[in-house]
Every structure is written in C-alpha cells, then in structure tokens.
Amino acid sequence: QVQLVESGGGPVQSGDSLTLSCTPSGRSFQTYTMAWFRQAPGKEREFVAARRRSGGTTHYSDSVKGRFTISKDNAKNTVYLQMTRLNPEDTAVYYCAADSGVILSQLRVASSYDYWGQGTQVTVSS
C-alpha cells in the first residue's frame, strides 16, 4: 500500500515562495498520477495541480496557474509543489494524492484518488 508523506509547509509572508514535498513509501509511484489538493477552513478540498502518469503532463487550477509548479524527481522518489507569489488566499492544508487509474476528465476530482497524505499547513500572512 502506498503511503504519502508531505513536508515543507509553514508560515510565510505574502509574496514569498515555498516548496512542498511528497514522498511515497511502500511502493514506487512511477505509474501513478500525482496531485496536490488544498483545503481552507470551512471550505471543500480543492484541486491545485496534477502530474499525469501518462506522459507527465501537468495541470493546474486557474487560481495557481503561473505561480505553482508540480514536478517529480524520480531519483529521490519525491513530488514537489513549488509555490511562488503566495498570497493569503493560498492559506490551507495542502494534501498530496496519488492514484494509478485517474482519467483526464476526473483529474481535478478529489474522490478520484485512492491515496492521500496527512497534509501540511501553509499559512500566508499579509
């Protein structure tokens, strides 16, 4: 079974950058689509970014496009979410997710993913 461990969250100032990491354990995630979601207090979990297992194409929500980058380092078995120009609206718990069978039309749907990390808090102050 795949277990995902996120790290890298913390408090930052508006305009700062931060990189989150997600390291799976239990098996290789080479054949998995990897994604990041976030959940702010009182809100539903929302899609942030994904990297498809087929071809490695990346997808982003409109709110983070151009500011966030999802990437994967196969040698380190780690997926990253590089976040730049952070603003208070980015404050949330960020979750790493993985699944081997997500189709393109369901990429942004949280219930499409079978494996989740415990989350890491990102707090952006103005």
VOBA-1610 file (N, C-alpha, C; in pm, whole numbers, padded with zeros to 5 digits, always signed):
BEGIN
Gln+00085-00118+00000Gln+00000+00000+00000Gln+00088+00123+00000Val+00046+00223-00078Val+00121+00347-00086Val+00084+00439+00030Gln+00184+00489+00098Gln+00163+00592+00198Gln+00235+00717+00150Leu+00171+00831+00167Leu+00227+00957+00121Leu+00259+01045+00241Val+00377+01106+00239Val+00418+01192+00348Val+00454+01328+00291Glu+00380+01432+00332Glu+00409+01568+00286Glu+00498+01639+00388Ser+00572+01735+00337Ser+00653+01820+00424Ser+00676+01952+00354Gly+00724+02050+00430Gly+00762+02178+00371Gly+00668+02293+00400Gly+00555+02266+00464Gly+00463+02374+00495Gly+00515+02463+00606Gly+00443+02573+00629Gly+00482+02664+00736Gly+00423+02801+00715Pro+00456+02895+00803Pro+00408+03033+00790Pro+00502+03113+00700Val+00444+03190+00611Val+00521+03276+00521Val+00450+03408+00506Gln+00519+03502+00445Gln+00462+03634+00418Gln+00410+03638+00274Ser+00315+03727+00253Ser+00262+03747+00118Ser+00376+03781+00022Gly+00377+03714-00094Gly+00483+03737-00191Gly+00597+03638-00182Asp+00603+03563-00073Asp+00710+03464-00054Asp+00688+03341-00140Ser+00789+03256-00140Ser+00784+03127-00210Ser+00802+03014-00109Leu+00751+02898-00145Leu+00760+02781-00058Leu+00752+02657-00145Thr+00825+02553-00109Thr+00819+02429-00184Thr+00775+02315-00092Leu+00669+02249-00132Leu+00620+02132-00060Leu+00675+02006-00124Ser+00696+01904-00042Ser+00745+01776-00090Ser+00648+01665-00052Cys+00642+01565-00135Cys+00558+01448-00110Cys+00639+01324-00144Thr+00658+01241-00044Thr+00738+01121-00064Thr+00653+00999-00036Pro+00628+00918-00136Pro+00553+00795-00114Pro+00642+00688-00053Ser+00581+00599+00021Ser+00653+00484+00074Ser+00566+00361+00054Gly+00630+00250+00049Gly+00556+00127+00031Gly+00567+00070-00108Arg+00579+00159-00206Arg+00600+00113-00342Arg+00642+00231-00428Ser+00689+00204-00545Ser+00725+00309-00638Ser+00599+00377-00692Phe+00609+00506-00714Phe+00493+00576-00768Phe+00513+00612-00914Gln+00602+00539-00980Gln+00632+00566-01119Gln+00508+00559-01208Thr+00414+00472-01174Thr+00297+00453-01260Thr+00173+00520-01204Tyr+00193+00616-01115Tyr+00081+00684-01052Tyr+00069+00828-01102Thr-00052+00874-01116Thr-00077+01017-01132Thr-00069+01079-00993Met+00009+01186-00983Met+00029+01255-00855Met-00038+01391-00859Ala-00095+01430-00748Ala-00168+01558-00745Ala-00153+01625-00610Trp-00181+01753-00610Trp-00189+01831-00487Trp-00329+01892-00479Phe-00387+01883-00363Phe-00513+01948-00331Phe-00490+02035-00208Arg-00583+02123-00180Arg-00575+02202-00059Arg-00715+02223-00001Gln-00716+02249+00128Gln-00843+02271+00196Gln-00826+02382+00298Ala-00900+02488+00277Ala-00900+02601+00370Ala-01012+02579+00472Pro-01001+02643+00588Pro-01105+02626+00691Pro-01243+02659+00638Gly-01337+02570+00662Gly-01474+02594+00620Gly-01502+02574+00473Lys-01402+02531+00398Lys-01419+02511+00254Lys-01394+02367+00216Glu-01442+02331+00099Glu-01417+02196+00049Glu-01275+02184-00004Arg-01229+02060-00010Arg-01097+02034-00065Arg-01099+02067-00215Glu-00999+02141-00259Glu-00996+02184-00398Glu-00867+02141-00466Phe-00880+02117-00595Phe-00768+02076-00678Phe-00669+02192-00693Val-00541+02158-00690Val-00435+02258-00710Val-00354+02226-00835Ala-00299+02104-00840Ala-00213+02068-00953Ala-00203+01918-00962Ala-00173+01869-01082Ala-00154+01727-01101Ala-00051+01702-01210Arg+00014+01589-01196Arg+00109+01544-01297Arg+00067+01402-01337Arg+00023+01388-01461Arg-00031+01261-01506Arg+00078+01158-01525Arg+00046+01033-01499Arg+00143+00925-01517Arg+00173+00903-01665Ser+00073+00934-01750Ser+00090+00916-01894Ser+00151+01042-01954Gly+00278+01036-01983Gly+00344+01148-02049Gly+00391+01257-01958Gly+00351+01251-01832Gly+00399+01352-01737Gly+00341+01490-01759Thr+00227+01499-01828Thr+00167+01631-01848Thr+00117+01687-01716Thr+00121+01819-01705Thr+00082+01885-01581Thr-00044+01968-01602His-00120+01983-01495His-00247+02055-01499His-00256+02137-01371Tyr-00315+02254-01383Tyr-00323+02346-01269Tyr-00461+02408-01260Ser-00498+02445-01139Ser-00620+02523-01123Ser-00591+02665-01171Asp-00694+02735-01209Asp-00677+02871-01259Asp-00616+02962-01152Ser-00647+02935-01027Ser-00601+03023-00920Ser-00451+03014-00894Val-00388+02906-00939Val-00244+02892-00913Val-00161+02886-01040Lys-00226+02881-01155Lys-00153+02871-01282Lys-00060+02988-01299Gly+00064+02958-01333Gly+00165+03063-01348Gly+00240+03093-01220Arg+00190+03046-01107Arg+00258+03069-00979Arg+00311+02940-00918Phe+00241+02829-00939Phe+00279+02700-00880Phe+00329+02607-00989Thr+00421+02519-00950Thr+00473+02419-01042Thr+00481+02284-00973Ile+00422+02183-01035Ile+00434+02047-00984Ile+00543+01976-01063Ser+00628+01905-00992Ser+00737+01834-01058Ser+00768+01706-00983Lys+00844+01621-01048Lys+00877+01491-00987Lys+01025+01462-01006Asp+01088+01414-00902Asp+01227+01371-00908Asp+01228+01220-00887Asn+01245+01146-00996Asn+01240+01000-00986Asn+01352+00945-00900Ala+01468+01007-00907Ala+01582+00957-00830Ala+01556+00969-00680Lys+01484+01073-00640Lys+01454+01093-00498Lys+01316+01040-00461Asn+01244+00989-00561Asn+01111+00935-00535Asn+01022+01039-00466Thr+01029+01161-00515Thr+00961+01272-00450Thr+00888+01358-00552Val+00771+01405-00514Val+00695+01500-00594Val+00697+01634-00520Tyr+00713+01742-00596Tyr+00722+01873-00537Tyr+00609+01963-00584Leu+00576+02060-00501Leu+00489+02169-00541Leu+00562+02297-00507Gln+00615+02360-00610Gln+00685+02486-00592Gln+00583+02598-00601Met+00574+02679-00497Met+00474+02784-00489Met+00544+02920-00482Thr+00506+03008-00570Thr+00564+03142-00571Thr+00453+03246-00559Arg+00492+03366-00528Arg+00398+03480-00516Arg+00276+03440-00433Leu+00303+03382-00320Leu+00196+03338-00232Leu+00116+03457-00179Asn-00012+03435-00162Asn-00099+03538-00105Asn-00188+03474+00001Pro-00254+03553+00084Pro-00333+03497+00194Pro-00440+03398+00148Glu-00487+03410+00024Glu-00588+03316-00026Glu-00531+03176-00048Asp-00400+03164-00045Asp-00336+03033-00059Asp-00326+02959+00075Thr-00366+03023+00182Thr-00361+02960+00313Thr-00455+02840+00318Ala-00400+02724+00353Ala-00478+02600+00354Ala-00389+02486+00402Val-00452+02374+00426Val-00378+02249+00443Val-00363+02188+00304Tyr-00240+02157+00268Tyr-00210+02103+00136Tyr-00190+01953+00147Tyr-00256+01880+00058Tyr-00252+01735+00058Tyr-00195+01682-00072Cys-00112+01583-00059Cys-00061+01509-00174Cys-00154+01389-00198Ala-00180+01358-00324Ala-00268+01246-00358Ala-00208+01167-00473Ala-00245+01040-00478Ala-00192+00953-00584Ala-00296+00851-00624Asp-00290+00816-00749Asp-00377+00709-00799Asp-00321+00658-00930Ser-00343+00532-00954Ser-00290+00471-01076Ser-00389+00473-01191Gly-00514+00510-01164Gly-00614+00497-01269Gly-00699+00620-01295Val-00646+00739-01264Val-00726+00861-01284Val-00732+00895-01432Ile-00851+00916-01482Ile-00865+00957-01622Ile-00866+01110-01628Leu-00840+01163-01745Leu-00821+01307-01761Leu-00942+01386-01712Ser-01059+01341-01743Ser-01179+01416-01706Ser-01203+01419-01556Gln-01138+01330-01482Gln-01158+01324-01337Gln-01035+01370-01259Leu-00941+01428-01328Leu-00813+01464-01268Leu-00830+01562-01151Arg-00930+01648-01159Arg-00946+01753-01060Arg-01046+01716-00950Val-01087+01590-00949Val-01186+01543-00852Val-01116+01466-00741Ala-01133+01511-00619Ala-01061+01451-00507Ala-01095+01303-00489Ser-01218+01267-00510Ser-01260+01128-00490Ser-01199+01033-00592Ser-01132+01085-00694Ser-01067+01000-00793Ser-00939+00938-00742Tyr-00888+00988-00632Tyr-00758+00945-00580Tyr-00775+00852-00461Asp-00704+00743-00463Asp-00714+00644-00356Asp-00619+00670-00240Tyr-00508+00737-00267Tyr-00405+00752-00164Tyr-00383+00899-00132Trp-00374+00927-00002Trp-00361+01064+00046Trp-00257+01072+00156Gly-00193+01187+00164Gly-00106+01215+00276Gly-00186+01277+00390Gln-00114+01309+00496Gln-00179+01363+00616Gln-00200+01515+00607Gly-00135+01577+00510Gly-00150+01721+00491Gly-00041+01801+00560Thr-00011+01916+00502Thr+00085+02009+00562Thr+00026+02149+00553Gln+00034+02223+00663Gln-00029+02354+00671Gln+00058+02462+00608Val-00004+02543+00524Val+00062+02661+00468Val-00020+02782+00510Thr+00045+02877+00577Thr-00023+02996+00624Thr+00049+03118+00567Val-00025+03198+00491Val+00032+03316+00428Val-00029+03440+00493Ser+00054+03522+00550Ser+00006+03644+00614Ser+00039+03765+00527Ser-00049+03864+00536Ser-00030+03984+00451Ser+00061+04085+00516
//
